[in-house]
Amino acid sequence: MAGLGALAVAALLSAAVLPRAAAAGAALEVHTDSRTRHVHRITLYDAAGDPIRPGDEPARPYSPRATCGRCHDYEAIASGWHFNAANPDIAPGRRGQPWILVDKRTGTELPISSRRWPGTYAPADMGLTPWKFIQAFGRHLPGGGLGEEYAESVEDPKARWKLSGKLEIDCLSCHSADDRHDQSERAKQIESQNLKWVPVATSRLADVTGYAKSLPDDYDPAKPRKSAPAAHYAKRRFDTKGEVFIDITRRPSPDRCYFCHTNRPVGEQGPMKWEEDTDVHLAAGLMCVDCHRHGLDHAITRGYKDEVPEGATSSRTTLSCRGCHLGAESGAAEPEARGGRLGAPRPSHAGLPASHLEKLSCTACHSGPWPAKAPRRMQTARAHGLGLETHHPRDDEPPHIVEPVFVHQDDGTIGPHRMMWPAFWGRLKDGEVTPMEPDAVAKAARSVFRGRRSSRPTTLVPLTAEQVAKALEEIVAKEKDDEGEPAGEPVYVCGGMLFRLGADGKLVGAEHAAAEPYSWPLAHDVRPAAQSLGLGGCADCHAADAGFFYGRVVAGSPSALEPRAARPMHEFQGLAPDVVYVLARTLIFRPMVFVIGLAVAGALAIVLVHYGLAGLAALTRNGKKHGV
């Protein structure tokens, strides 16, 4: 693919040809303009732009900015979707999966996003400086952004960028075709605060020892310690010119995507791993990158409706479900906008009312699990750390996420979503709830949270009503504003409810906007047409017990507090219950209506034939009478 070739079309250039300024991002973009994979036999460079040789002591970690940036425009790549979340000049686009701040100790599960999607909180709202954010979520980040460009945008006395280095964009996270590439090593190096060693460690170009985390803040590299991070390159990886072969592909396999985008159904409703099927497109031989394309700017197409400006007629309009299979509605006369891309069949949708194609997303019928009486619980790589080694996998590991929930989307259609309900401590003032940082909550209510752990415990113990009430009492006594007044009434949001202390000192729960769930569209896995919703008739959705409208969504919660929000699916679709009821009940009479319709049609046909024959007979008689 020409678009994804941005990182794979480099020609070999020596340090003598390209000035060191290229290492800083001022690269001369090099092309081969061939569909043939370019052989990347290249020199590795450190962050200072100096070449790395196999016998160097001490050995420095290679820098993607300095190495890849000699032939590719690193700054252009850094503007891409996977790296630009913190850029205030970038439009947020359609809501997506957030990062979820989890603190088991205080029962916190809060959606976080620098893109400011409605229902999410910015990292700064929860005291997550760039340093803290990378420590929490860098395991599933490809680098850049808060780990590099915005790393020191916020003053943080606990940040140790000078010791750890910046978390540069790791090009090989996506573009490595080497089976030795170990993405799970990323988490280990980040936990050790070895940020600038992450690319060389995950690529297995070198073994990394030591921990920047163990070094004092005033550590002097001129006086090295054994515990300091160090790269140990395998000399066999270097040829006689001191160059290294890196197996790079412009069409990464789904395995590269799956590390950050795996989803795992759990619980009794979830199938066993061997029972699951892959996405029908992957089964047909396509790859993720065949639809999710981009150019050098790495502005990857996400494939949702209205992503491409209205009126556009380029082939980009077909990089969505509807565009690929049906073609663009506007400018469909243009050959490149007619659909059928990569042999995609054109569905007939025989018998489907036209309004359904307007009111439903393609994914509503074709993606994710079949709607049931209740959505199933599931886990994601980014929320639950899938892909990392563990000896204690837990089906009830927070956060609590369910799928599918059919929601009315911003584009006016109904589509399947994944959903989570926030749980956090906050201060209620003038009707608004401001979340509190988990560490501040634990400190203010130390007697309640002293024995609870924020890391992975062997057992998960929900917060009790007594613990929540006592914590709220202690926060009242200790949390003050600058003038010594209570800094808003302390509350605990969970299970779709806001809990506060009543006049009698007991907990009172009520609905509040801050307790509303956050949801994001579900697009994969796509089922084959034979398993699409509606193939069994209208009853698939409109039966009185069909999950599409009547599935019951119960709010997940890290506490044992009651009541919890519980809503039928149609509420998330913005449909009145009486409308859904009437639609469901009409199914009972539809066979009768069909029979009656046939009978009426038959009677009308008999009447028409009768009078037609009578008319023909009258014409014949008149003709004979007048000698015609």
C-alpha positions as CSV (number, residue, x, y, z in Angstrom):
1,M,0.0,0.0,0.0
2,A,1.4,3.3,-1.0
3,G,0.0,5.1,2.0
4,L,1.5,2.8,4.6
5,G,4.8,2.8,2.8
6,A,5.9,5.9,4.5
7,L,8.1,4.0,6.9
8,A,9.2,1.3,4.4
9,V,10.4,3.1,1.3
10,A,13.7,4.5,2.6
11,A,16.8,4.2,0.5
12,L,20.1,3.7,2.3
13,L,21.9,6.9,3.0
14,S,25.1,7.3,4.9
15,A,25.9,9.9,7.6
16,A,28.1,11.6,5.1
17,V,25.2,12.2,2.8
18,L,22.7,13.4,5.4
19,P,23.7,16.0,7.9
20,R,23.2,15.4,11.5
21,A,20.3,17.8,11.4
22,A,18.3,15.0,9.9
23,A,18.5,13.1,13.2
24,A,16.5,16.0,14.7
25,G,13.7,15.6,12.3
26,A,14.8,17.6,9.3
27,A,15.0,14.5,7.1
28,L,15.2,14.5,3.4
29,E,12.2,12.2,2.6
30,V,13.6,9.4,0.4
31,H,11.6,7.2,-2.0
32,T,12.0,4.1,-4.0
33,D,8.4,4.4,-5.4
34,S,8.2,0.6,-5.9
35,R,5.8,-1.9,-4.5
36,T,8.8,-4.1,-3.6
37,R,9.8,-4.1,0.0
38,H,12.9,-2.0,0.6
39,V,15.7,-3.8,2.4
40,H,16.5,-1.8,5.5
41,R,20.2,-2.5,6.0
42,I,21.0,0.7,8.0
43,T,23.2,2.3,10.5
44,L,21.7,2.8,14.0
45,Y,22.1,6.2,15.6
46,D,21.7,7.3,19.2
47,A,19.7,10.3,20.4
48,A,22.7,12.6,19.8
49,G,22.9,11.5,16.1
50,D,26.1,9.5,16.6
51,P,26.4,6.1,14.9
52,I,26.3,3.0,17.0
53,R,29.0,0.4,16.5
54,P,29.0,-3.2,17.8
55,G,32.1,-2.7,20.0
56,D,31.0,0.6,21.6
57,E,31.4,0.8,25.4
58,P,29.2,1.9,26.9
59,A,26.6,0.9,24.2
60,R,23.8,3.5,23.7
61,P,20.2,2.7,22.8
62,Y,19.3,3.5,19.3
63,S,16.9,6.4,18.7
64,P,14.0,6.0,16.2
65,R,14.0,9.8,15.8
66,A,17.6,9.9,14.9
67,T,17.7,6.6,13.0
68,C,14.4,6.5,11.1
69,G,14.3,10.3,10.9
70,R,17.3,10.4,8.6
71,C,15.1,9.2,5.7
72,H,11.6,9.9,6.9
73,D,10.0,13.1,8.2
74,Y,9.6,12.3,11.9
75,E,7.7,15.4,12.6
76,A,5.1,14.6,10.0
77,I,4.7,11.1,11.4
78,A,4.4,12.5,14.9
79,S,1.2,14.4,13.8
80,G,-0.5,11.0,13.2
81,W,-3.6,9.8,15.0
82,H,-1.7,7.4,17.3
83,F,0.5,10.2,18.6
84,N,-1.4,13.5,18.5
85,A,-4.0,13.1,21.3
86,A,-2.5,15.9,23.4
87,N,-2.3,18.3,20.5
88,P,-5.0,20.9,21.1
89,D,-5.1,21.8,17.4
90,I,-6.3,18.3,16.4
91,A,-10.0,17.7,16.0
92,P,-11.1,14.9,18.4
93,G,-13.0,13.0,15.8
94,R,-15.6,10.4,16.6
95,R,-15.6,9.1,20.2
96,G,-13.2,6.3,20.8
97,Q,-12.0,4.0,23.5
98,P,-10.6,6.1,26.4
99,W,-7.8,5.2,28.8
100,I,-9.4,4.1,32.1
101,L,-7.8,5.2,35.4
102,V,-8.3,2.3,37.8
103,D,-7.5,2.4,41.5
104,K,-8.8,-0.7,43.3
105,R,-8.0,0.7,46.7
106,T,-10.5,3.6,46.3
107,G,-12.9,2.0,43.9
108,T,-12.0,4.4,41.0
109,E,-12.7,3.6,37.4
110,L,-12.7,6.8,35.3
111,P,-12.4,7.3,31.5
112,I,-9.5,9.5,30.6
113,S,-8.7,11.2,27.3
114,S,-6.6,14.1,26.1
115,R,-9.1,14.4,23.2
116,R,-11.8,15.7,25.5
117,W,-14.5,13.4,24.2
118,P,-17.8,14.1,26.1
119,G,-17.9,11.9,29.2
120,T,-14.1,11.7,29.6
121,Y,-11.7,13.6,31.8
122,A,-8.4,15.1,30.7
123,P,-5.3,13.5,32.4
124,A,-4.7,16.8,34.2
125,D,-8.1,16.6,35.8
126,M,-6.9,13.6,37.8
127,G,-3.4,14.9,38.4
128,L,-1.9,12.8,35.7
129,T,1.1,14.7,34.5
130,P,2.8,13.4,31.3
131,W,5.2,11.5,33.5
132,K,2.5,9.8,35.5
133,F,0.4,9.2,32.4
134,I,3.3,7.3,30.7
135,Q,3.9,5.3,33.8
136,A,0.3,4.3,33.9
137,F,-0.5,3.7,30.2
138,G,2.8,3.7,28.3
139,R,2.6,-0.1,28.1
140,H,0.1,0.2,25.2
141,L,1.3,3.5,23.7
142,P,3.6,3.6,20.5
143,G,5.4,6.6,22.0
144,G,5.5,10.3,21.1
145,G,2.9,12.8,22.4
146,L,2.9,13.0,26.2
147,G,6.0,10.8,26.3
148,E,8.1,13.1,24.0
149,E,6.7,16.3,22.5
150,Y,4.7,17.3,25.6
151,A,6.7,15.4,28.2
152,E,7.8,18.5,30.1
153,S,4.8,20.7,29.3
154,V,3.8,20.4,32.9
155,E,6.1,21.0,35.8
156,D,6.4,17.8,37.8
157,P,8.9,17.4,40.6
158,K,8.5,13.6,40.5
159,A,9.3,13.4,36.7
160,R,12.7,11.8,35.9
161,W,13.0,12.5,32.2
162,K,16.7,13.3,32.5
163,L,17.4,9.8,33.8
164,S,14.8,7.8,31.8
165,G,15.0,9.7,28.5
166,K,11.9,10.5,26.4
167,L,9.5,7.9,25.0
168,E,10.1,8.4,21.3
169,I,7.8,7.0,18.6
170,D,8.7,3.3,18.2
171,C,8.3,2.8,14.5
172,L,8.9,-1.0,14.8
173,S,5.9,-1.3,17.1
174,C,3.8,-1.4,14.0
175,H,6.2,-1.9,11.1
176,S,8.4,-4.7,12.3
177,A,8.0,-8.0,10.5
178,D,10.5,-9.7,12.8
179,D,8.9,-12.4,14.9
180,R,11.5,-11.7,17.6
181,H,9.9,-8.3,18.2
182,D,8.6,-8.4,21.8
183,Q,6.0,-5.8,22.5
184,S,5.3,-7.1,26.0
185,E,8.9,-6.1,26.9
186,R,7.7,-2.5,26.6
187,A,5.8,-2.7,29.9
188,K,8.8,-4.0,31.8
189,Q,11.1,-1.3,30.5
190,I,8.6,1.5,31.3
191,E,8.0,0.1,34.8
192,S,11.8,0.3,35.2
193,Q,11.7,3.9,33.8
194,N,14.0,2.9,31.0
195,L,12.1,5.0,28.5
196,K,14.7,5.7,25.9
197,W,15.7,2.0,26.0
198,V,12.2,0.8,25.1
199,P,12.7,0.7,21.2
200,V,16.0,-1.3,21.4
201,A,14.6,-3.7,24.0
202,T,11.3,-4.5,22.3
203,S,13.1,-4.9,18.9
204,R,15.5,-7.4,20.5
205,L,18.4,-5.7,18.8
206,A,19.9,-5.6,22.3
207,D,19.3,-6.9,25.7
208,V,18.8,-4.1,28.3
209,T,19.9,-4.5,31.9
210,G,19.5,-2.1,34.8
211,Y,16.8,0.2,36.1
212,A,16.7,4.0,35.8
213,K,14.1,3.7,38.6
214,S,16.9,2.7,41.0
215,L,19.0,5.7,40.3
216,P,19.0,8.8,42.6
217,D,17.8,12.1,41.1
218,D,21.3,13.5,41.2
219,Y,22.9,10.5,39.3
220,D,26.0,11.4,37.3
221,P,26.4,9.3,34.1
222,A,30.1,10.1,34.3
223,K,30.2,7.9,37.4
224,P,28.3,4.8,36.1
225,R,26.6,2.3,38.4
226,K,26.0,-1.3,37.8
227,S,22.3,-0.8,38.3
228,A,22.1,1.9,35.6
229,P,20.4,0.9,32.3
230,A,22.7,-0.5,29.6
231,A,22.2,-1.9,26.2
232,H,24.0,-5.1,25.1
233,Y,23.9,-5.5,21.4
234,A,24.4,-8.9,19.7
235,K,27.4,-8.4,17.5
236,R,26.1,-10.9,15.0
237,R,23.3,-8.5,14.1
238,F,25.9,-6.1,12.6
239,D,27.5,-6.7,9.2
240,T,31.1,-5.7,8.3
241,K,30.0,-2.2,7.6
242,G,28.5,-1.8,11.0
243,E,25.0,-1.9,9.6
244,V,22.0,-3.8,10.9
245,F,19.2,-5.5,8.9
246,I,15.8,-4.6,10.2
247,D,12.9,-6.5,8.8
248,I,10.3,-3.8,8.0
249,T,7.0,-4.2,6.3
250,R,4.7,-1.5,4.9
251,R,1.7,-3.9,5.5
252,P,1.9,-4.9,9.2
253,S,0.2,-8.1,10.1
254,P,-2.9,-8.0,12.4
255,D,-0.7,-9.4,15.1
256,R,0.9,-5.9,15.4
257,C,-2.5,-4.3,15.8
258,Y,-3.8,-6.9,18.2
259,F,-1.3,-6.1,21.0
260,C,-3.2,-2.8,21.6
261,H,-6.6,-3.7,20.1
262,T,-7.4,-7.2,21.5
263,N,-10.8,-7.7,23.1
264,R,-11.6,-10.7,25.3
265,P,-15.1,-11.8,26.4
266,V,-15.2,-13.0,30.0
267,G,-17.7,-14.6,32.3
268,E,-20.3,-17.2,31.7
269,Q,-21.6,-15.4,28.6
270,G,-18.2,-15.4,27.0
271,P,-17.2,-18.2,24.6
272,M,-14.0,-20.2,25.2
273,K,-11.0,-18.9,23.2
274,W,-11.1,-21.8,20.8
275,E,-14.8,-21.2,20.1
276,E,-14.2,-17.6,18.8
277,D,-14.0,-16.7,15.1
278,T,-11.8,-14.0,13.6
279,D,-13.2,-11.1,11.7
280,V,-14.7,-12.2,8.4
281,H,-12.3,-9.8,6.5
282,L,-9.2,-11.3,8.1
283,A,-10.6,-14.8,7.3
284,A,-10.9,-13.6,3.7
285,G,-7.2,-12.7,3.6
286,L,-7.4,-9.0,4.2
287,M,-5.4,-7.1,6.9
288,C,-6.3,-4.3,9.2
289,V,-4.2,-1.9,7.2
290,D,-6.2,-2.6,4.0
291,C,-9.0,-0.5,5.4
292,H,-7.2,1.6,8.0
293,R,-4.8,3.5,5.7
294,H,-2.8,6.6,5.8
295,G,0.0,8.6,4.3
296,L,3.2,9.9,5.7
297,D,1.2,12.0,8.2
298,H,-0.1,8.8,9.7
299,A,-3.6,10.3,9.9
300,I,-5.1,6.8,9.8
301,T,-8.6,6.4,8.4
302,R,-11.0,5.1,11.1
303,G,-13.8,4.2,8.6
304,Y,-16.8,5.9,10.2
305,K,-19.6,7.8,8.5
306,D,-18.8,11.5,7.8
307,E,-15.1,11.0,8.4
308,V,-14.5,12.2,4.8
309,P,-15.8,15.7,4.0
310,E,-19.2,15.7,2.3
311,G,-18.9,15.9,-1.5
312,A,-15.5,14.3,-1.7
313,T,-15.2,11.8,-4.5
314,S,-11.8,10.3,-4.0
315,S,-11.2,6.7,-3.2
316,R,-10.9,7.7,0.4
317,T,-14.7,7.8,0.5
318,T,-14.7,4.0,0.1
319,L,-12.6,3.3,3.2
320,S,-15.7,2.6,5.3
321,C,-18.2,-0.3,5.4
322,R,-20.8,1.6,3.4
323,G,-18.3,3.1,1.0
324,C,-16.5,-0.2,0.3
325,H,-19.6,-2.3,-0.2
326,L,-22.1,0.2,-1.6
327,G,-20.0,3.0,-3.0
328,A,-20.1,6.7,-2.2
329,E,-23.5,8.3,-2.3
330,S,-22.1,11.5,-3.6
331,G,-19.9,11.4,-6.7
332,A,-20.7,7.7,-7.2
333,A,-20.1,8.2,-10.9
334,E,-16.4,8.5,-10.2
335,P,-14.8,5.1,-10.8
336,E,-12.7,5.3,-7.6
337,A,-15.8,6.1,-5.5
338,R,-18.1,3.3,-6.7
339,G,-17.2,0.8,-4.0
340,G,-16.4,-2.9,-4.5
341,R,-12.9,-2.2,-3.2
342,L,-10.7,-5.3,-3.0
343,G,-13.5,-7.4,-4.4
344,A,-16.0,-6.4,-1.7
345,P,-19.5,-7.8,-2.7
346,R,-22.4,-5.5,-3.1
347,P,-25.2,-6.6,-0.7
348,S,-28.8,-6.5,-2.0
349,H,-30.5,-6.1,1.4
350,A,-33.6,-7.7,-0.2
351,G,-36.7,-7.1,1.9
352,L,-35.0,-4.7,4.2
353,P,-36.9,-1.4,4.6
354,A,-34.9,1.5,3.2
355,S,-35.3,3.4,6.5
356,H,-33.1,0.8,8.2
357,L,-30.1,1.7,6.0
358,E,-30.6,5.3,7.1
359,K,-31.2,4.7,10.8
360,L,-28.8,1.9,11.5
361,S,-25.0,1.7,11.1
362,C,-23.7,-1.2,9.1
363,T,-22.1,-2.5,12.3
364,A,-25.5,-2.7,14.0
365,C,-26.3,-5.9,12.0
366,H,-22.9,-7.2,11.2
367,S,-20.5,-6.5,14.0
368,G,-19.8,-7.8,17.5
369,P,-21.7,-10.4,19.5
370,W,-25.4,-11.1,18.8
371,P,-27.6,-8.9,21.1
372,A,-28.8,-10.9,24.2
373,K,-31.0,-10.3,27.2
374,A,-28.0,-8.6,28.8
375,P,-24.7,-7.4,27.3
376,R,-21.8,-9.5,28.1
377,R,-18.7,-8.5,30.1
378,M,-15.5,-8.1,28.2
379,Q,-11.9,-6.9,28.6
380,T,-9.7,-4.8,26.3
381,A,-5.9,-4.7,25.9
382,R,-5.7,-1.1,26.8
383,A,-8.0,-1.2,29.8
384,H,-6.9,-4.6,31.3
385,G,-3.3,-4.9,30.1
386,L,-4.0,-7.9,27.8
387,G,-0.8,-9.0,26.1
388,L,1.3,-8.8,29.3
389,E,2.3,-11.9,31.1
390,T,0.3,-12.7,34.3
391,H,-0.2,-15.7,36.5
392,H,-3.5,-14.5,37.9
393,P,-5.9,-13.7,35.0
394,R,-9.3,-12.6,36.5
395,D,-12.6,-12.4,34.8
396,D,-13.8,-9.7,37.3
397,E,-10.7,-7.5,36.8
398,P,-11.7,-3.9,36.7
399,P,-12.8,-1.8,34.9
400,H,-16.2,-3.2,34.2
401,I,-16.9,-3.0,30.4
402,V,-19.9,-4.6,28.6
403,E,-20.9,-5.1,24.9
404,P,-22.9,-4.8,22.8
405,V,-25.1,-1.8,23.9
406,F,-27.0,-0.3,20.9
407,V,-26.7,3.5,21.2
408,H,-27.9,6.4,19.2
409,Q,-24.8,7.9,17.7
410,D,-23.8,11.5,17.0
411,D,-24.3,10.9,13.2
412,G,-28.0,10.0,13.8
413,T,-27.7,6.2,13.4
414,I,-27.9,3.4,16.0
415,G,-24.9,1.3,16.4
416,P,-23.3,-1.3,18.8
417,H,-21.1,0.1,21.5
418,R,-18.9,-0.9,24.4
419,M,-19.9,0.8,27.6
420,M,-18.5,1.5,31.1
421,W,-20.0,3.3,34.1
422,P,-17.6,5.7,35.9
423,A,-16.8,5.2,39.5
424,F,-14.9,8.0,41.4
425,W,-14.9,10.3,44.4
426,G,-15.6,13.9,43.9
427,R,-16.8,17.2,45.3
428,L,-20.3,18.5,44.4
429,K,-20.6,22.2,44.1
430,D,-23.3,24.2,42.2
431,G,-24.6,21.0,40.7
432,E,-21.2,20.1,39.1
433,V,-19.0,17.2,40.3
434,T,-15.2,17.6,40.2
435,P,-13.4,14.3,40.5
436,M,-10.8,13.8,43.2
437,E,-7.4,12.1,42.7
438,P,-7.3,8.6,44.2
439,D,-4.2,9.4,46.2
440,A,-5.9,12.4,47.8
441,V,-9.0,10.3,48.6
442,A,-6.8,7.6,50.2
443,K,-4.9,10.2,52.2
444,A,-8.1,12.0,53.4
445,A,-9.8,8.8,54.5
446,R,-6.7,6.9,55.5
447,S,-8.5,4.7,58.1
448,V,-10.8,3.4,55.4
449,F,-8.3,2.7,52.6
450,R,-5.2,1.8,54.6
451,G,-5.7,-1.9,54.2
452,R,-6.7,-1.8,50.6
453,R,-4.3,-2.0,47.7
454,S,-4.3,-0.2,44.4
455,S,-2.4,-2.9,42.5
456,R,-3.6,-6.3,41.4
457,P,-4.8,-8.2,44.5
458,T,-5.5,-12.0,44.5
459,T,-9.1,-11.2,45.6
460,L,-11.3,-8.3,44.7
461,V,-13.3,-6.9,47.6
462,P,-16.0,-4.4,46.7
463,L,-16.4,-1.3,48.8
464,T,-19.2,-1.5,51.4
465,A,-21.8,1.1,52.2
466,E,-20.2,1.5,55.7
467,Q,-16.8,2.2,54.1
468,V,-18.1,4.7,51.7
469,A,-20.1,6.6,54.4
470,K,-17.1,6.7,56.7
471,A,-14.8,7.9,53.9
472,L,-17.2,10.7,53.0
473,E,-17.3,11.7,56.7
474,E,-13.5,11.9,56.9
475,I,-13.2,13.8,53.6
476,V,-15.7,16.4,54.9
477,A,-13.4,17.0,57.9
478,K,-10.2,17.2,56.0
479,E,-10.9,18.7,52.6
480,K,-11.0,22.5,52.7
481,D,-10.6,25.2,50.2
482,D,-8.1,28.2,50.4
483,E,-10.5,30.0,52.7
484,G,-10.9,27.1,55.1
485,E,-14.4,26.3,53.9
486,P,-15.4,22.8,52.7
487,A,-14.3,22.4,49.1
488,G,-17.7,21.2,47.9
489,E,-19.8,18.4,49.3
490,P,-17.9,15.0,49.0
491,V,-19.7,12.4,47.0
492,Y,-19.0,9.0,45.5
493,V,-20.2,8.2,42.0
494,C,-20.7,4.6,41.0
495,G,-23.2,2.2,39.5
496,G,-24.9,5.0,37.6
497,M,-25.8,6.8,40.8
498,L,-24.3,9.7,42.9
499,F,-24.1,8.8,46.7
500,R,-23.9,11.5,49.4
501,L,-24.5,11.6,53.1
502,G,-28.0,12.4,54.2
503,A,-29.1,14.5,57.2
504,D,-29.1,11.3,59.3
505,G,-25.6,10.4,58.3
506,K,-26.7,7.6,56.0
507,L,-26.0,7.2,52.3
508,V,-28.5,8.5,49.8
509,G,-28.2,7.6,46.1
510,A,-29.7,9.6,43.2
511,E,-29.2,9.9,39.5
512,H,-26.8,12.6,38.3
513,A,-25.2,13.5,34.9
514,A,-21.7,12.8,36.3
515,A,-22.8,9.1,36.8
516,E,-23.9,8.6,33.1
517,P,-22.0,5.9,31.3
518,Y,-19.4,6.4,28.6
519,S,-19.7,4.4,25.4
520,W,-17.7,4.0,22.2
521,P,-18.5,2.4,18.9
522,L,-17.8,-1.3,18.4
523,A,-16.7,-2.2,14.8
524,H,-15.1,-5.6,15.0
525,D,-15.3,-8.5,14.8
526,V,-17.5,-8.5,11.7
527,R,-19.7,-11.5,11.2
528,P,-20.4,-13.1,7.8
529,A,-23.7,-12.1,6.0
530,A,-25.2,-15.5,7.0
531,Q,-24.9,-14.5,10.6
532,S,-26.1,-10.9,10.3
533,L,-28.9,-9.5,12.4
534,G,-32.2,-9.5,10.7
535,L,-31.5,-12.5,8.4
536,G,-34.1,-14.4,10.5
537,G,-36.7,-11.8,9.9
538,C,-38.1,-8.8,11.8
539,A,-38.3,-10.8,15.0
540,D,-34.5,-10.7,15.4
541,C,-34.9,-7.1,16.6
542,H,-38.6,-6.5,17.1
543,A,-39.7,-9.5,19.1
544,A,-41.0,-8.7,22.6
545,D,-37.9,-10.3,24.2
546,A,-35.3,-9.3,21.6
547,G,-32.1,-8.1,23.0
548,F,-31.7,-5.3,20.5
549,F,-34.5,-3.2,22.2
550,Y,-35.1,-5.1,25.4
551,G,-31.6,-6.1,26.6
552,R,-31.2,-5.0,30.2
553,V,-28.1,-3.0,30.9
554,V,-27.1,-3.0,34.6
555,A,-24.4,-0.6,35.7
556,G,-21.1,-2.2,36.7
557,S,-19.6,-1.0,40.0
558,P,-16.5,-1.7,42.1
559,S,-18.8,-1.3,45.2
560,A,-21.6,-3.2,46.8
561,L,-23.8,-0.1,46.9
562,E,-27.4,-0.2,45.9
563,P,-29.4,0.9,44.0
564,R,-27.7,0.6,40.7
565,A,-28.9,2.0,37.4
566,A,-30.6,-0.6,35.2
567,R,-32.0,0.4,31.8
568,P,-33.5,-1.3,28.8
569,M,-31.5,-1.0,25.6
570,H,-34.0,1.2,23.8
571,E,-33.4,4.1,26.3
572,F,-29.8,4.4,24.9
573,Q,-31.3,4.6,21.4
574,G,-33.6,7.6,22.3
575,L,-36.7,5.6,21.6
576,A,-39.9,6.0,23.6
577,P,-41.0,2.7,25.3
578,D,-44.5,2.9,23.8
579,V,-43.1,3.1,20.3
580,V,-40.9,0.0,20.9
581,Y,-43.9,-1.7,22.5
582,V,-46.1,-1.1,19.5
583,L,-43.5,-2.3,17.0
584,A,-43.0,-5.5,19.0
585,R,-46.7,-6.2,19.3
586,T,-47.3,-5.7,15.6
587,L,-45.2,-8.8,15.0
588,I,-48.0,-10.9,16.5
589,F,-50.5,-9.6,13.9
590,R,-48.1,-9.5,11.0
591,P,-48.8,-13.1,9.8
592,M,-52.6,-12.3,10.1
593,V,-52.1,-9.0,8.2
594,F,-50.2,-10.9,5.5
595,V,-53.0,-13.5,5.2
596,I,-55.7,-10.8,5.2
597,G,-53.7,-8.8,2.6
598,L,-53.4,-11.8,0.4
599,A,-57.2,-12.5,0.8
600,V,-58.0,-8.9,0.0
601,A,-55.7,-8.9,-3.0
602,G,-57.3,-12.1,-4.2
603,A,-60.8,-10.7,-3.8
604,L,-59.8,-7.5,-5.7
605,A,-58.3,-9.6,-8.4
606,I,-61.5,-11.6,-8.7
607,V,-63.5,-8.4,-8.9
608,L,-61.2,-6.9,-11.5
609,V,-61.3,-10.1,-13.6
610,H,-65.1,-10.3,-13.3
611,Y,-65.7,-6.7,-14.4
612,G,-63.0,-6.9,-17.0
613,L,-64.7,-9.9,-18.6
614,A,-68.0,-8.2,-18.2
615,G,-66.7,-5.1,-19.9
616,L,-65.1,-7.2,-22.7
617,A,-68.5,-9.1,-23.2
618,A,-70.3,-5.7,-23.5
619,L,-67.8,-4.4,-26.0
620,T,-68.3,-7.6,-28.1
621,R,-72.1,-7.3,-28.0
622,N,-72.0,-3.6,-29.0
623,G,-69.6,-4.5,-31.8
624,K,-72.0,-7.2,-33.2
625,K,-75.0,-4.8,-32.9
626,H,-73.3,-2.2,-35.0
627,G,-71.8,-4.7,-37.4
628,V,-68.2,-4.1,-36.3
